[in-house]
Amino acid sequence: MWRDIGLGDWLFDFDNEGDVRRLPSAVLAMDTNPVESIANAAKARQYVHQRPREAWND
């Protein structure tokens, strides 16, 4: 679902060594670019709120 709402870069499978290794850099990127991170989260939130309305009207 994280990929579906546009947050695939923030999806981590802790059973996957590659995902575990990229976690620190992803967290640092969120901290370094808070405006972008907040915008990404807001966009995903908007999608999550809008999608049921669209499905209901289909």
Secondary structure, DSSP 4 states (H G I P E B T S, - for coil): -TTTTT-GGG---TTSHHHHHHHHHHHHHHHH-HHHHHHHHHHHHHHHHHHHHHHHH-
